[in-house]
C-alpha cells in the first residue's frame, strides 16, 4: 500500500513539475488526475505568490522574481509558507543567507535540478530557463524570511 502511494505521489510530482508540452498530450488516467490536482494547487499558490510577492517600494507591484515563479511550474511543488513536495520558500530563505554566492548557487540548482539537499524527491531541472531569470527567482525566494 505504501509503495503504491509513493509511486502515485512521484507520478504526480513528475507530471506537475514537467515543463514539456508533449507530456500534456498523454491521456492516461493517473497522469490526468495528477495534472488536475497539481493545477488546482498551482492556481491557489499563484494567487498567494502574486499577493505576497510584492515589492513595497513599487506600489504593490509583484517583484520580477515573484512573477517568474508564478508563470513557471514552481508552484506545483513549492509554497511560500509551507512544505508541499519541495521545501517552503521561507525555509530556503532561512537556510541560505541572501548574498551573490547563494543566489548563483540556487539559480544553478533551479536550472539543473537536484536531489538530496531537502530529501529524496528530486527537483525537476529547468534547462530552458535563463540564468538571469533564475537569479531573480532566487533573489525573491531569499527575500522571504
N, CA and C of each residue as an Amber inpcrd file, in Angstrom:
protein
   435
   0.8300000  -1.1980000   0.0000000   0.0000000   0.0000000   0.0000000
   0.8620000   1.2450000   0.0000000   1.9110000   1.2300000   0.8500000
   2.8090000   2.3810000   0.9130000   3.5210000   2.5980000  -0.4140000
   3.9600000   1.5020000  -1.0350000   4.6680000   1.6020000  -2.3020000
   3.7760000   2.2120000  -3.3730000   2.5050000   1.8310000  -3.3850000
   1.5550000   2.3800000  -4.3540000   1.3840000   3.8770000  -4.1390000
   1.2580000   4.2880000  -2.8880000   1.1030000   5.7140000  -2.5910000
   2.3410000   6.4940000  -2.9960000   3.5120000   5.9320000  -2.7540000
   4.7670000   6.6030000  -3.1250000   4.8740000   6.7240000  -4.6400000
   4.5590000   5.6470000  -5.3420000   4.6290000   5.6670000  -6.8090000
   3.6510000   6.6920000  -7.3720000   2.4290000   6.7250000  -6.8540000
   1.4460000   7.7020000  -7.3360000   1.8900000   9.1270000  -7.0140000
   2.4860000   9.3210000  -5.8450000   2.9870000  10.6520000  -5.4800000
   4.0960000  11.0890000  -6.4200000   5.0150000  10.1860000  -6.7130000
   6.1040000  10.5220000  -7.6330000   5.5740000  10.8310000  -9.0290000
   4.5780000  10.0800000  -9.4780000   3.9540000  10.3720000 -10.7760000
   3.3400000  11.7640000 -10.7650000   2.6880000  12.1210000  -9.6640000
   2.0800000  13.4460000  -9.5570000   3.1420000  14.5360000  -9.5870000
   4.2590000  14.3060000  -8.8950000   5.3500000  15.2850000  -8.8730000
   5.9210000  15.4640000 -10.2750000   6.1940000  14.3590000 -10.9340000
   6.7610000  14.4330000 -12.2780000   5.7970000  15.1370000 -13.2210000
   4.5190000  14.8060000 -13.1350000   3.5290000  15.4410000 -14.0060000
   3.3900000  16.9200000 -13.6860000   3.4060000  17.2730000 -12.4060000
   3.2290000  18.6740000 -12.0100000   4.4420000  19.5150000 -12.3560000
   5.6140000  18.9370000 -12.2660000   6.8480000  19.6960000 -12.4910000
   7.3330000  19.6210000 -13.9310000   6.6530000  18.8600000 -14.7550000
   7.0660000  18.7310000 -16.1440000   6.8060000  20.0240000 -16.8880000
   7.7810000  20.4400000 -17.6630000   7.6580000  21.6680000 -18.4380000
   7.5620000  21.3340000 -19.9170000   7.4060000  20.0540000 -20.2520000
   7.3950000  19.6030000 -21.6220000   5.9630000  19.5570000 -22.1380000
   5.6670000  20.3300000 -23.1740000   4.3100000  20.4240000 -23.7110000
   3.8200000  19.0970000 -24.2740000   4.7050000  18.2620000 -24.8320000
   4.2640000  16.9990000 -25.4090000   3.7530000  16.0430000 -24.3360000
   4.2160000  16.1980000 -23.0840000   3.7210000  15.3540000 -21.9980000
   2.2460000  15.6070000 -21.7180000   1.7600000  16.7910000 -22.0670000
   0.3790000  17.1310000 -21.7740000  -0.5860000  16.3980000 -22.6980000
  -0.0900000  15.8500000 -23.8120000  -0.9540000  15.1440000 -24.7430000
  -1.1940000  13.6990000 -24.3300000  -0.4610000  13.2020000 -23.3660000
  -0.6580000  11.8470000 -22.8750000  -1.9170000  11.8260000 -22.0300000
  -2.8240000  10.8850000 -22.3200000  -4.0960000  10.9020000 -21.6070000
  -4.3000000   9.6380000 -20.7920000  -3.3280000   9.2790000 -20.0000000
  -3.5410000   8.1400000 -19.1210000  -4.1670000   8.6590000 -17.8350000
  -5.0500000   7.8710000 -17.2390000  -5.8890000   8.3430000 -16.1380000
  -5.1060000   8.8550000 -14.9390000  -4.0560000   8.1620000 -14.5250000
  -3.3290000   8.6040000 -13.3420000  -2.5970000   9.9140000 -13.6030000
  -2.0670000  10.0950000 -14.8070000  -1.3920000  11.3490000 -15.1380000
  -2.3880000  12.4860000 -15.2070000  -3.5520000  12.2380000 -15.7910000
  -4.5820000  13.2650000 -15.8820000  -5.0240000  13.6930000 -14.4910000
  -5.2430000  12.7400000 -13.5990000  -5.6530000  13.0710000 -12.2330000
  -4.5530000  13.8530000 -11.5200000  -3.3070000  13.4430000 -11.7140000
  -2.1850000  14.1430000 -11.0770000  -2.0740000  15.5700000 -11.6030000
  -2.2550000  15.7430000 -12.9160000  -2.1890000  17.0820000 -13.5040000
  -3.2940000  17.9780000 -12.9710000  -4.5000000  17.4300000 -12.8470000
  -5.6070000  18.2310000 -12.3370000  -5.3520000  18.6440000 -10.8980000
  -4.8150000  17.7390000 -10.0910000  -4.5010000  18.0530000  -8.7070000
  -3.4080000  19.1140000  -8.6380000  -2.3760000  18.9690000  -9.4450000
  -1.2680000  19.9320000  -9.4440000  -1.7410000  21.2980000  -9.9240000
  -2.6130000  21.3350000 -10.9550000  -3.1070000  22.6160000 -11.4590000
  -3.9450000  23.3190000 -10.3970000  -4.7160000  22.5530000  -9.6370000
  -5.5160000  23.1440000  -8.5660000  -4.6090000  23.7630000  -7.5090000
  -3.5650000  23.0290000  -7.1130000  -2.6210000  23.5460000  -6.1290000
  -1.8630000  24.7410000  -6.6820000  -1.4810000  24.6780000  -7.9620000
  -0.7290000  25.7640000  -8.5860000  -1.5730000  27.0220000  -8.6580000
  -2.8410000  26.8690000  -8.9610000  -3.7230000  28.0190000  -9.0520000
  -3.8650000  28.7030000  -7.6950000  -3.9980000  27.9250000  -6.6220000
  -4.0680000  28.5050000  -5.2830000  -2.7620000  29.2110000  -4.9400000
  -1.6460000  28.5850000  -5.2830000  -0.3490000  29.1610000  -4.9610000
  -0.0520000  30.3740000  -5.8230000  -0.5190000  30.3860000  -7.0940000
  -0.3310000  31.5500000  -7.9620000  -0.8750000  32.7960000  -7.3050000
  -2.0920000  32.7060000  -6.8000000  -2.7250000  33.8470000  -6.1560000
  -1.9130000  34.2760000  -4.9510000  -1.4460000  33.3250000  -4.1680000
  -0.6680000  33.6270000  -2.9800000   0.6450000  34.3050000  -3.3330000
   1.3660000  33.8080000  -4.3350000   2.6520000  34.3980000  -4.7060000
   2.4560000  35.8020000  -5.2600000   1.4070000  36.0080000  -6.0220000
   1.1630000  37.3280000  -6.5920000   0.8050000  38.3120000  -5.5020000
   0.0320000  37.8740000  -4.5240000  -0.3960000  38.7440000  -3.4430000
   0.7500000  39.0640000  -2.4940000   1.4920000  38.0330000  -2.0860000
   2.5340000  38.2030000  -1.0860000   3.8390000  38.6600000  -1.7200000
   4.1220000  38.2270000  -2.9300000   5.3980000  38.5370000  -3.5730000
   5.4210000  39.9110000  -4.1830000   5.1090000  40.9090000  -3.4010000
   5.0790000  42.2640000  -3.9170000   6.2410000  43.0670000  -3.3700000
   6.6250000  44.0310000  -4.1270000   7.7120000  44.9210000  -3.7370000
   7.0820000  46.1730000  -3.1620000   7.2910000  46.4110000  -1.8600000
   6.6370000  47.5290000  -1.1940000   7.0750000  48.8700000  -1.7650000
   8.2340000  48.9230000  -2.4010000   8.7040000  50.1680000  -2.9830000
   8.0710000  50.4480000  -4.3440000   7.4100000  49.4910000  -4.9200000
   6.8470000  49.6580000  -6.2560000   5.3250000  49.7440000  -6.2140000
   4.7550000  50.1380000  -5.0980000   3.3030000  50.2850000  -5.0170000
   2.5570000  48.9860000  -5.1660000   3.0170000  47.9350000  -4.4970000
   2.3790000  46.6130000  -4.5060000   2.4390000  45.8940000  -5.8430000
   3.3440000  46.2750000  -6.7130000   3.5360000  45.5270000  -7.9610000
   4.3380000  44.2740000  -7.6280000   3.9450000  43.1210000  -8.1730000
   4.7090000  41.9000000  -7.8920000   6.1580000  42.0550000  -8.3510000
   7.0980000  41.5340000  -7.5560000   8.5050000  41.5930000  -7.9440000
   8.7150000  40.7160000  -9.1770000   9.8210000  40.9730000  -9.8840000
  10.1140000  40.1970000 -11.0880000  10.2650000  38.7140000 -10.7470000
  10.9350000  38.4210000  -9.6260000  11.1040000  37.0310000  -9.2130000
   9.7760000  36.3490000  -8.9280000   8.8680000  37.0600000  -8.2510000
   7.5400000  36.5000000  -7.9560000   6.7620000  36.2580000  -9.2420000
   6.8770000  37.1660000 -10.1910000   6.1820000  36.9970000 -11.4760000
   6.7280000  35.7910000 -12.2330000   8.0430000  35.6360000 -12.2220000
   8.6530000  34.4890000 -12.9060000   8.2290000  33.1720000 -12.2600000
   8.2030000  33.1430000 -10.9410000   7.7730000  31.9350000 -10.2320000
   6.3090000  31.6290000 -10.5390000   5.4720000  32.6510000 -10.5420000
   4.0450000  32.4500000 -10.8080000   3.7930000  31.9610000 -12.2330000
   4.6630000  32.3360000 -13.1630000   4.4540000  31.9270000 -14.5540000
   5.1560000  30.6080000 -14.8890000   5.9770000  30.1050000 -13.9870000
   6.6670000  28.8270000 -14.2130000   5.8950000  27.7110000 -13.5060000
   6.4880000  26.5340000 -13.4390000   5.8220000  25.3980000 -12.8000000
   6.2320000  25.2110000 -11.3390000   6.8910000  26.1970000 -10.7640000
   7.4300000  26.0870000  -9.3950000   6.3490000  25.8200000  -8.3510000
   5.2040000  26.4700000  -8.5270000   4.1670000  26.4170000  -7.5000000
   3.4220000  25.0840000  -7.4660000   3.7390000  24.2050000  -8.3880000
   3.1980000  22.8550000  -8.3290000   3.8880000  22.0240000  -7.2500000
   5.0970000  22.4380000  -6.8630000   5.8750000  21.6860000  -5.8800000
   6.2550000  22.4940000  -4.6420000   6.1810000  23.8200000  -4.7300000
   6.5980000  24.6750000  -3.6230000   5.5000000  25.6580000  -3.2520000
   5.4470000  25.9860000  -1.9690000   4.5980000  27.0680000  -1.4760000
   5.4730000  28.0240000  -0.6950000   4.9860000  29.2070000  -0.4930000
   5.7770000  30.2140000   0.1860000   5.9770000  29.9090000   1.6640000
   4.9070000  29.5200000   2.3620000   4.9610000  29.3860000   3.8120000
   4.9590000  27.9540000   4.3310000   4.6640000  26.9720000   3.4730000
   4.6100000  25.5870000   3.9550000   5.1670000  24.6200000   2.9260000
   5.6860000  23.5060000   3.4200000   6.2450000  22.4700000   2.5610000
   5.1320000  21.8340000   1.7480000   5.3740000  21.6170000   0.4740000
   4.4380000  20.8900000  -0.3780000   5.1830000  19.6220000  -0.7990000
   5.6690000  19.5250000  -1.9950000   6.5450000  18.4250000  -2.4010000
   7.9810000  18.8130000  -2.0560000   8.3180000  20.0450000  -2.4110000
   9.6290000  20.5980000  -2.0740000   9.5030000  21.5090000  -0.8620000
  10.6130000  22.0790000  -0.4460000  10.5900000  22.9280000   0.7490000
   9.8190000  24.2280000   0.5270000   9.3290000  24.7930000   1.6200000
   8.6970000  26.1120000   1.5650000   9.7670000  27.1410000   1.2530000
   9.4100000  28.1720000   0.5170000  10.3760000  29.2090000   0.1820000
  10.9550000  29.8620000   1.4340000  10.1300000  30.0380000   2.4680000
  10.6380000  30.6700000   3.6990000  11.7070000  29.7960000   4.3580000
  11.5990000  28.4730000   4.2270000  12.6120000  27.5780000   4.7840000
  13.9240000  27.6700000   4.0030000  13.8080000  27.8400000   2.6830000
  15.0020000  28.0300000   1.8570000  15.6870000  29.3360000   2.2650000
  14.8810000  30.3840000   2.4700000  15.4290000  31.6880000   2.8690000
  16.1110000  31.6150000   4.2300000  15.5930000  30.7830000   5.1300000
  16.2220000  30.6280000   6.4450000  17.5690000  29.9030000   6.3320000
  17.6540000  28.9470000   5.4110000  18.8610000  28.1350000   5.2790000
  19.9920000  28.8860000   4.5700000  19.6460000  29.7220000   3.5880000
  20.6570000  30.3950000   2.7780000  20.5790000  31.9120000   2.9570000
  21.6280000  32.5280000   3.4920000  21.6470000  33.9970000   3.5650000
  21.6010000  34.5910000   2.1510000  20.9720000  35.7290000   2.0170000
  20.8500000  36.3740000   0.7160000  22.1540000  37.0800000   0.3610000
  22.9650000  36.4120000  -0.4580000  24.1950000  37.0060000  -0.9640000
  24.4210000  36.4890000  -2.3840000  25.3540000  37.0810000  -3.1030000
  25.5810000  36.7140000  -4.5060000  25.9400000  35.2390000  -4.6760000
  26.7350000  34.7080000  -3.7550000  27.1400000  33.2970000  -3.8470000
  25.9240000  32.3730000  -3.7720000  25.0290000  32.6100000  -2.8090000
  23.8470000  31.7550000  -2.6520000  22.8320000  31.9740000  -3.7650000
  22.7120000  33.1980000  -4.2420000  21.7970000  33.4700000  -5.3550000
  22.2490000  32.7040000  -6.5950000  23.5480000  32.7330000  -6.8690000
  24.0820000  31.9870000  -8.0200000  23.9270000  30.4880000  -7.8140000
  24.2100000  30.0030000  -6.6030000  24.0680000  28.5760000  -6.2980000
  22.6240000  28.1170000  -6.5270000  21.6690000  28.8480000  -5.9600000
  20.2580000  28.4540000  -6.0930000  19.7670000  28.5930000  -7.5270000
  20.2160000  29.6210000  -8.2250000  19.8260000  29.7810000  -9.6350000
  20.2980000  28.5740000 -10.4470000  21.5120000  28.1200000 -10.1900000
  22.0220000  26.9430000 -10.8940000  21.2630000  25.6780000 -10.5130000
  20.8220000  25.5680000  -9.2440000  20.0050000  24.4250000  -8.8220000
  18.6400000  24.4530000  -9.5020000  18.0770000  25.6470000  -9.6730000
  16.7850000  25.7710000 -10.3600000  16.9330000  25.2740000 -11.7950000
  18.0170000  25.6520000 -12.4410000  18.2310000  25.2720000 -13.8390000
  18.5890000  23.7950000 -13.9800000  19.4950000  23.2960000 -13.1270000
  19.9760000  21.9200000 -13.2980000  19.1910000  20.8900000 -12.4950000
  18.3520000  21.3270000 -11.5500000  17.6200000  20.3920000 -10.7030000
  18.5300000  19.8540000  -9.6200000  18.0420000  18.9080000  -8.8600000
  18.8770000  18.3410000  -7.8110000  18.1140000  17.3710000  -6.9440000
  18.8480000  16.7630000  -6.0190000  18.2500000  15.7900000  -5.1080000
  19.1500000  15.6690000  -3.8900000  18.5400000  15.5020000  -2.7440000
  19.3020000  15.2010000  -1.5530000  19.4290000  16.3160000  -0.5450000
  19.3610000  17.5610000  -0.9750000  19.5130000  18.6720000  -0.0400000
  18.2910000  18.7680000   0.8720000  17.1010000  18.5600000   0.3080000
  15.8490000  18.6930000   1.0710000  15.0970000  17.3710000   1.1750000
  15.7060000  16.2760000   0.8080000  15.0460000  14.9780000   0.8820000
  15.3200000  14.1710000  -0.3740000  14.5900000  13.0680000  -0.5160000
  14.8400000  12.1430000  -1.6200000  14.1000000  12.4780000  -2.9010000
  13.0880000  13.3420000  -2.8540000  12.3340000  13.6750000  -4.0560000
  13.1550000  14.6680000  -4.8740000  13.4940000  14.3100000  -6.1080000
  14.3330000  15.1970000  -6.9160000  13.5630000  16.4200000  -7.4180000
  14.2840000  17.5270000  -7.5690000  13.6980000  18.7110000  -8.1820000
  13.9480000  18.6250000  -9.6850000  12.9050000  18.8360000 -10.4470000
  12.9900000  18.7760000 -11.8930000  13.8880000  19.8950000 -12.4110000
  14.7880000  19.5940000 -13.3380000  15.6090000  20.6540000 -13.9260000
  14.7810000  21.5530000 -14.8450000  15.2400000  22.7740000 -15.0160000
  14.5870000  23.7490000 -15.8980000  15.6460000  24.3160000 -16.8490000
  16.1410000  23.4790000 -17.7780000  17.2710000  23.8700000 -18.6180000
  16.9710000  25.0280000 -19.5790000  15.7170000  25.2910000 -19.8560000
  15.3650000  26.3690000 -20.7800000  15.2400000  27.7180000 -20.0880000
  15.4260000  27.7540000 -18.7820000  15.3170000  28.9890000 -18.0170000
  16.6410000  29.7460000 -18.0810000  16.5620000  31.0270000 -18.3850000
  17.7650000  31.8630000 -18.4500000  18.3500000  32.0430000 -17.0530000
  19.6650000  32.1130000 -16.9690000  20.3420000  32.2700000 -15.6810000
  19.8890000  33.5630000 -14.9940000  19.7220000  34.6320000 -15.7450000
  19.2910000  35.9080000 -15.1510000  17.9010000  35.7670000 -14.5240000
  16.9950000  35.0420000 -15.1790000  15.6570000  34.8290000 -14.6200000
  15.7230000  33.9440000 -13.3770000  16.5430000  32.9030000 -13.4320000
  16.6920000  32.0190000 -12.2680000  17.2620000  32.7950000 -11.0840000
  18.1710000  33.7350000 -11.3410000  18.7200000  34.5610000 -10.2620000
  17.6480000  35.4690000  -9.6690000  16.7650000  36.0170000 -10.4980000
  15.6620000  36.8410000  -9.9860000  14.7450000  36.0120000  -9.0960000
  14.4830000  34.7710000  -9.5070000  13.6470000  33.8730000  -8.7140000
  14.3280000  33.5830000  -7.3710000  15.6230000  33.2940000  -7.4090000
  16.3650000  33.0050000  -6.1820000  16.3920000  34.2200000  -5.2620000
  16.5770000  35.4210000  -5.8190000  16.5720000  36.6520000  -5.0110000
  15.2240000  36.8040000  -4.2970000  14.1540000  36.5540000  -5.0410000
  12.8270000  36.6630000  -4.4470000  12.6560000  35.6590000  -3.3060000
  13.0240000  34.4080000  -3.5420000  12.8820000  33.3660000  -2.5290000
  13.6940000  33.7410000  -1.2840000  14.9050000  34.2130000  -1.4690000
  15.7570000  34.5510000  -0.3330000  15.2990000  35.8090000   0.3920000
  14.3960000  36.5570000  -0.1930000  13.8640000  37.7530000   0.4780000
  12.7220000  37.4190000   1.4330000  12.2760000  36.1740000   1.4490000
  11.0910000  35.7530000   2.2180000  11.4480000  35.1990000   3.5890000
  12.0180000  35.9520000   4.4310000  12.4330000  35.4520000   5.7480000
  11.2950000  35.3010000   6.6680000
